[in-house]
Amino acid sequence: MITQFKSGLVPVAALAVITFLYFPLIIIVLYSFNADSVSAFPIQSYSLGWYSVMLQNDSLLAAVKNSITVAIVATTLALIVGLPAAYAMHKYDFLGKKTLERIVLMPITLPGIVTGVAMLSFFPLVGVRLSLTAVTIGHITFLSAIMITQLLARFKQLDPFLEQAGYDLGARPLRVFFVVIIPNVKTAIIGAVLLCLVLSMDEIPVTFFLIARENTLPIEIYGMMRRGITPEVNAISTLVFTVSAIAILLSIRLTEQNQKIPK
């Protein structure tokens, strides 16, 4: 009887947690279609007018452009750094490998405010001014860690005989890497890239300390919220939520496919 009670309690608790987390998002989506300028419930009439207002907000659109630029550049460079690094950490045994694997996790485990303050103190010493360039470098640090951990997990699932078969057929290591290894981890690469793009678009602590005059989208929304909630914030938040949800679901789907691939 107690076991049945506990088994029935788990779904109820899970539903309560999911409701607590996502119900506010549903409210934002509903308010983005509210025709009135004052957010009140129940909604009297629905309209797409605030999406039109959002598209006429130059500072908001500029922030979206900045966020997309930073996310694409940071994710690309994180992939360039993370892919060979993950492969090397998987393939080779060297002194301090375990320590290095833990150091790689530090940008993820450390609070964003600590990373932001550290970079704010360090960048002036090396001549890097506070700007979108500094923000991009800051994003690369934690995105590289995410990229390495995601890809390293996939490399560990690879059948080692695939690489050996390539060598037996006379292929050079570089050709084996691009012809044999990359096609077998492409879903993991796509999933990691999607995850990094979403996390970069959502990053606030590191960006807050390194930004100058040009805001990214989260910082712009934060500034708008301090002046009072405006309906176009609900509209842009709905779009960001939709795009992020699609990217995360694709990333999860690709990760599940990786786990189903036989070793």
C-alpha positions as a LaTeX table, in Angstrom:
\begin{tabular}{lrrr}
\hline
Residue & $x$ (\AA) & $y$ (\AA) & $z$ (\AA) \\
\hline
Met1 & 0.00 & 0.00 & 0.00 \\
Ile2 & 2.81 & 2.39 & 0.92 \\
Thr3 & 4.66 & 1.47 & $-2.26$ \\
Gln4 & 1.61 & 2.24 & $-4.39$ \\
Phe5 & 1.19 & 5.57 & $-2.59$ \\
Lys6 & 4.81 & 6.51 & $-3.28$ \\
Ser7 & 4.56 & 5.46 & $-6.93$ \\
Gly8 & 1.45 & 7.61 & $-7.33$ \\
Leu9 & 3.06 & 10.54 & $-5.53$ \\
Val10 & 6.01 & 10.75 & $-7.92$ \\
Pro11 & 3.95 & 11.72 & $-11.03$ \\
Val12 & 2.01 & 14.28 & $-8.97$ \\
Ala13 & 5.22 & 15.84 & $-7.67$ \\
Ala14 & 6.73 & 15.87 & $-11.17$ \\
Leu15 & 3.60 & 17.54 & $-12.58$ \\
Ala16 & 3.69 & 20.16 & $-9.80$ \\
Val17 & 7.34 & 20.99 & $-10.53$ \\
Ile18 & 6.75 & 21.22 & $-14.29$ \\
Thr19 & 3.71 & 23.47 & $-13.70$ \\
Phe20 & 5.72 & 25.72 & $-11.38$ \\
Leu21 & 8.51 & 26.06 & $-13.95$ \\
Tyr22 & 6.55 & 26.45 & $-17.16$ \\
Phe23 & 3.26 & 28.10 & $-16.18$ \\
Pro24 & 4.87 & 31.58 & $-16.17$ \\
Leu25 & 6.12 & 30.94 & $-19.70$ \\
Ile26 & 2.59 & 30.11 & $-20.80$ \\
Ile27 & 1.39 & 33.40 & $-19.30$ \\
Ile28 & 4.06 & 35.31 & $-21.24$ \\
Val29 & 2.98 & 33.64 & $-24.48$ \\
Leu30 & $-0.67$ & 34.52 & $-23.82$ \\
Tyr31 & 0.13 & 38.14 & $-22.93$ \\
Ser32 & 2.15 & 38.51 & $-26.15$ \\
Phe33 & $-1.17$ & 38.19 & $-28.02$ \\
Asn34 & $-3.01$ & 40.60 & $-25.72$ \\
Ala35 & $-4.45$ & 43.53 & $-27.67$ \\
Asp36 & $-4.41$ & 45.80 & $-24.61$ \\
Ser37 & $-1.30$ & 47.66 & $-23.45$ \\
Val38 & $-1.94$ & 46.59 & $-19.85$ \\
Ser39 & $-1.31$ & 42.93 & $-19.02$ \\
Ala40 & $-4.41$ & 41.73 & $-17.23$ \\
Phe41 & $-6.21$ & 38.44 & $-16.97$ \\
Pro42 & $-8.56$ & 37.36 & $-18.40$ \\
Ile43 & $-7.53$ & 38.71 & $-21.78$ \\
Gln44 & $-10.35$ & 40.61 & $-23.43$ \\
Ser45 & $-9.10$ & 40.52 & $-27.03$ \\
Tyr46 & $-6.21$ & 39.02 & $-28.95$ \\
Ser47 & $-3.94$ & 40.62 & $-31.52$ \\
Leu48 & $-0.54$ & 40.33 & $-33.21$ \\
Gly49 & 0.00 & 44.06 & $-32.81$ \\
Trp50 & 2.79 & 43.79 & $-30.25$ \\
Tyr51 & 4.83 & 41.66 & $-32.63$ \\
Ser52 & 4.54 & 44.52 & $-35.12$ \\
Val53 & 5.62 & 46.98 & $-32.43$ \\
Met54 & 8.56 & 44.72 & $-31.60$ \\
Leu55 & 9.71 & 44.75 & $-35.23$ \\
Gln56 & 9.75 & 48.56 & $-35.14$ \\
Asn57 & 11.92 & 48.73 & $-32.01$ \\
Asp58 & 15.36 & 49.47 & $-33.45$ \\
Ser59 & 17.29 & 48.96 & $-30.21$ \\
Leu60 & 15.62 & 45.59 & $-29.64$ \\
Leu61 & 16.35 & 44.43 & $-33.18$ \\
Ala62 & 19.96 & 45.60 & $-32.84$ \\
Ala63 & 20.25 & 43.57 & $-29.63$ \\
Val64 & 18.86 & 40.50 & $-31.41$ \\
Lys65 & 21.44 & 40.96 & $-34.18$ \\
Asn66 & 24.24 & 41.30 & $-31.62$ \\
Ser67 & 23.13 & 38.17 & $-29.76$ \\
Ile68 & 22.92 & 36.12 & $-32.96$ \\
Thr69 & 26.34 & 37.34 & $-34.09$ \\
Val70 & 27.97 & 36.56 & $-30.75$ \\
Ala71 & 26.27 & 33.16 & $-30.55$ \\
Ile72 & 27.32 & 32.10 & $-34.06$ \\
Val73 & 30.92 & 33.30 & $-33.74$ \\
Ala74 & 31.38 & 31.91 & $-30.23$ \\
Thr75 & 29.81 & 28.56 & $-31.10$ \\
Thr76 & 31.89 & 28.23 & $-34.28$ \\
Leu77 & 35.14 & 28.93 & $-32.46$ \\
Ala78 & 34.09 & 26.66 & $-29.59$ \\
Leu79 & 33.53 & 23.88 & $-32.13$ \\
Ile80 & 36.92 & 24.52 & $-33.75$ \\
Val81 & 38.58 & 24.28 & $-30.33$ \\
Gly82 & 36.36 & 21.65 & $-28.76$ \\
Leu83 & 36.21 & 19.03 & $-31.50$ \\
Pro84 & 39.95 & 18.28 & $-31.77$ \\
Ala85 & 40.39 & 18.76 & $-28.01$ \\
Ala86 & 37.69 & 16.20 & $-27.22$ \\
Tyr87 & 39.14 & 13.77 & $-29.75$ \\
Ala88 & 42.65 & 14.16 & $-28.34$ \\
Met89 & 41.42 & 13.67 & $-24.78$ \\
His90 & 39.63 & 10.52 & $-25.87$ \\
Lys91 & 42.39 & 9.04 & $-28.00$ \\
Tyr92 & 45.57 & 9.79 & $-26.06$ \\
Asp93 & 46.69 & 9.08 & $-22.51$ \\
Phe94 & 49.03 & 11.69 & $-21.08$ \\
Leu95 & 50.18 & 13.00 & $-17.73$ \\
Gly96 & 47.53 & 15.10 & $-16.05$ \\
Lys97 & 44.67 & 13.93 & $-18.29$ \\
Lys98 & 42.25 & 13.45 & $-15.39$ \\
Thr99 & 43.17 & 16.86 & $-14.01$ \\
Leu100 & 42.63 & 18.45 & $-17.41$ \\
Glu101 & 39.19 & 16.86 & $-17.71$ \\
Arg102 & 38.22 & 18.47 & $-14.42$ \\
Ile103 & 39.71 & 21.82 & $-15.37$ \\
Val104 & 37.64 & 21.78 & $-18.55$ \\
Leu105 & 34.51 & 21.58 & $-16.42$ \\
Met106 & 35.39 & 24.68 & $-14.38$ \\
Pro107 & 33.75 & 27.25 & $-16.71$ \\
Ile108 & 30.52 & 25.25 & $-16.37$ \\
Thr109 & 30.64 & 24.62 & $-12.63$ \\
Leu110 & 31.80 & 28.10 & $-11.61$ \\
Pro111 & 29.03 & 30.70 & $-11.12$ \\
Gly112 & 28.75 & 33.02 & $-14.10$ \\
Ile113 & 29.33 & 36.06 & $-11.90$ \\
Val114 & 32.75 & 34.70 & $-10.86$ \\
Thr115 & 33.75 & 34.13 & $-14.48$ \\
Gly116 & 32.49 & 37.58 & $-15.44$ \\
Val117 & 34.38 & 39.37 & $-12.67$ \\
Ala118 & 37.56 & 37.40 & $-13.43$ \\
Met119 & 37.43 & 38.36 & $-17.11$ \\
Leu120 & 36.56 & 41.95 & $-16.27$ \\
Ser121 & 39.76 & 42.12 & $-14.22$ \\
Phe122 & 41.92 & 40.20 & $-16.69$ \\
Phe123 & 40.95 & 41.63 & $-20.07$ \\
Pro124 & 42.29 & 45.18 & $-19.46$ \\
Leu125 & 45.67 & 43.66 & $-18.57$ \\
Val126 & 45.94 & 42.09 & $-22.03$ \\
Gly127 & 44.48 & 45.04 & $-23.91$ \\
Val128 & 40.99 & 43.68 & $-24.58$ \\
Arg129 & 38.42 & 46.45 & $-24.30$ \\
Leu130 & 34.89 & 45.88 & $-23.06$ \\
Ser131 & 32.91 & 45.24 & $-26.23$ \\
Leu132 & 31.10 & 42.53 & $-28.16$ \\
Thr133 & 34.53 & 41.05 & $-28.86$ \\
Ala134 & 35.13 & 40.66 & $-25.12$ \\
Val135 & 31.65 & 39.16 & $-24.76$ \\
Thr136 & 32.39 & 36.68 & $-27.55$ \\
Ile137 & 35.64 & 35.61 & $-25.89$ \\
Gly138 & 33.79 & 35.19 & $-22.62$ \\
His139 & 31.16 & 33.01 & $-24.27$ \\
Ile140 & 33.84 & 30.90 & $-25.96$ \\
Thr141 & 35.25 & 29.90 & $-22.56$ \\
Phe142 & 32.16 & 28.13 & $-21.27$ \\
Leu143 & 30.88 & 27.02 & $-24.69$ \\
Ser144 & 34.19 & 25.24 & $-25.33$ \\
Ala145 & 33.74 & 23.35 & $-22.08$ \\
Ile146 & 30.21 & 22.33 & $-23.08$ \\
Met147 & 31.37 & 21.34 & $-26.57$ \\
Ile148 & 34.21 & 19.22 & $-25.21$ \\
Thr149 & 32.06 & 17.39 & $-22.67$ \\
Gln150 & 29.30 & 16.68 & $-25.20$ \\
Leu151 & 31.67 & 15.40 & $-27.88$ \\
Leu152 & 33.91 & 13.50 & $-25.48$ \\
Ala153 & 30.89 & 11.51 & $-24.30$ \\
Arg154 & 30.14 & 10.58 & $-27.92$ \\
Phe155 & 33.76 & 9.69 & $-28.73$ \\
Lys156 & 33.74 & 7.23 & $-25.83$ \\
Gln157 & 30.81 & 5.43 & $-27.47$ \\
Leu158 & 32.61 & 4.96 & $-30.78$ \\
Asp159 & 33.68 & 1.50 & $-31.86$ \\
Pro160 & 37.51 & 1.62 & $-31.83$ \\
Phe161 & 37.65 & $-0.91$ & $-34.66$ \\
Leu162 & 36.19 & 1.65 & $-37.08$ \\
Glu163 & 39.31 & 3.78 & $-36.81$ \\
Gln164 & 41.58 & 0.76 & $-37.01$ \\
Ala165 & 39.78 & $-0.40$ & $-40.16$ \\
Gly166 & 40.52 & 2.94 & $-41.78$ \\
Tyr167 & 44.22 & 2.60 & $-40.96$ \\
Asp168 & 44.24 & $-0.96$ & $-42.31$ \\
Leu169 & 42.86 & 0.33 & $-45.62$ \\
Gly170 & 45.80 & 2.71 & $-45.91$ \\
Ala171 & 44.16 & 5.98 & $-44.89$ \\
Arg172 & 46.21 & 8.62 & $-43.11$ \\
Pro173 & 45.15 & 9.81 & $-39.64$ \\
Leu174 & 43.74 & 13.09 & $-40.94$ \\
Arg175 & 41.66 & 11.31 & $-43.57$ \\
Val176 & 40.42 & 8.79 & $-41.01$ \\
Phe177 & 39.36 & 11.66 & $-38.77$ \\
Phe178 & 37.30 & 13.40 & $-41.45$ \\
Val179 & 36.00 & 10.34 & $-43.33$ \\
Val180 & 35.44 & 7.86 & $-40.50$ \\
Ile181 & 35.24 & 9.72 & $-37.20$ \\
Ile182 & 33.32 & 12.89 & $-38.12$ \\
Pro183 & 30.41 & 11.11 & $-39.92$ \\
Asn184 & 29.92 & 8.90 & $-36.86$ \\
Val185 & 29.70 & 11.83 & $-34.45$ \\
Lys186 & 27.86 & 14.32 & $-36.68$ \\
Thr187 & 24.61 & 14.06 & $-34.72$ \\
Ala188 & 26.52 & 14.82 & $-31.50$ \\
Ile189 & 28.17 & 17.79 & $-33.19$ \\
Ile190 & 24.83 & 19.18 & $-34.37$ \\
Gly191 & 23.29 & 18.66 & $-30.94$ \\
Ala192 & 26.21 & 20.35 & $-29.19$ \\
Val193 & 26.10 & 23.27 & $-31.62$ \\
Leu194 & 22.36 & 23.79 & $-31.05$ \\
Leu195 & 22.84 & 23.64 & $-27.28$ \\
Cys196 & 25.71 & 26.14 & $-27.41$ \\
Leu197 & 23.71 & 28.55 & $-29.56$ \\
Val198 & 20.82 & 28.52 & $-27.10$ \\
Leu199 & 23.09 & 28.95 & $-24.05$ \\
Ser200 & 24.96 & 31.82 & $-25.70$ \\
Met201 & 21.73 & 33.62 & $-26.60$ \\
Asp202 & 20.59 & 33.21 & $-22.98$ \\
Glu203 & 23.81 & 34.19 & $-21.19$ \\
Ile204 & 23.56 & 37.14 & $-18.80$ \\
Pro205 & 26.22 & 37.13 & $-16.00$ \\
Val206 & 29.34 & 36.99 & $-18.20$ \\
Thr207 & 27.79 & 39.31 & $-20.77$ \\
Phe208 & 26.78 & 41.85 & $-18.11$ \\
Phe209 & 30.38 & 42.37 & $-16.99$ \\
Leu210 & 31.93 & 42.47 & $-20.47$ \\
Ile211 & 29.36 & 44.44 & $-22.48$ \\
Ala212 & 29.92 & 48.06 & $-23.48$ \\
Arg213 & 27.40 & 50.18 & $-25.40$ \\
Glu214 & 26.03 & 47.49 & $-27.69$ \\
Asn215 & 23.60 & 45.29 & $-25.77$ \\
Thr216 & 22.79 & 41.66 & $-26.40$ \\
Leu217 & 19.16 & 40.57 & $-26.24$ \\
Pro218 & 19.08 & 39.40 & $-22.58$ \\
Ile219 & 20.75 & 42.64 & $-21.40$ \\
Glu220 & 18.38 & 44.73 & $-23.55$ \\
Ile221 & 15.33 & 42.92 & $-22.14$ \\
Tyr222 & 16.70 & 43.37 & $-18.62$ \\
Gly223 & 17.02 & 47.11 & $-19.23$ \\
Met224 & 13.51 & 47.31 & $-20.63$ \\
Met225 & 12.11 & 45.42 & $-17.64$ \\
Arg226 & 13.71 & 47.89 & $-15.23$ \\
Arg227 & 11.76 & 50.68 & $-16.89$ \\
Gly228 & 8.55 & 48.69 & $-16.61$ \\
Ile229 & 7.04 & 45.70 & $-18.39$ \\
Thr230 & 6.15 & 46.57 & $-21.98$ \\
Pro231 & 4.09 & 44.22 & $-24.15$ \\
Glu232 & 6.77 & 43.91 & $-26.84$ \\
Val233 & 8.95 & 42.23 & $-24.21$ \\
Asn234 & 6.37 & 39.46 & $-24.05$ \\
Ala235 & 6.48 & 39.17 & $-27.85$ \\
Ile236 & 10.26 & 38.88 & $-28.11$ \\
Ser237 & 10.33 & 36.54 & $-25.11$ \\
Thr238 & 7.80 & 34.28 & $-26.82$ \\
Leu239 & 9.92 & 34.13 & $-29.97$ \\
Val240 & 13.08 & 33.40 & $-28.01$ \\
Phe241 & 11.29 & 30.72 & $-25.99$ \\
Thr242 & 9.94 & 29.07 & $-29.14$ \\
Val243 & 13.28 & 29.02 & $-30.95$ \\
Ser244 & 15.12 & 27.83 & $-27.82$ \\
Ala245 & 12.59 & 25.07 & $-27.17$ \\
Ile246 & 12.91 & 23.79 & $-30.74$ \\
Ala247 & 16.71 & 23.84 & $-30.54$ \\
Ile248 & 16.75 & 22.06 & $-27.17$ \\
Leu249 & 14.30 & 19.39 & $-28.34$ \\
Leu250 & 16.42 & 18.77 & $-31.44$ \\
Ser251 & 19.53 & 18.54 & $-29.27$ \\
Ile252 & 17.83 & 16.03 & $-26.95$ \\
Arg253 & 16.59 & 14.04 & $-29.94$ \\
Leu254 & 20.07 & 13.86 & $-31.43$ \\
Thr255 & 21.53 & 12.87 & $-28.06$ \\
Glu256 & 19.01 & 10.03 & $-27.79$ \\
Gln257 & 20.00 & 8.84 & $-31.25$ \\
Asn258 & 23.64 & 8.78 & $-30.15$ \\
Gln259 & 22.77 & 6.62 & $-27.16$ \\
Lys260 & 20.93 & 4.14 & $-29.40$ \\
Ile261 & 23.92 & 3.74 & $-31.73$ \\
Pro262 & 25.63 & 0.42 & $-30.94$ \\
Lys263 & 29.17 & 0.67 & $-29.63$ \\
\hline
\end{tabular}
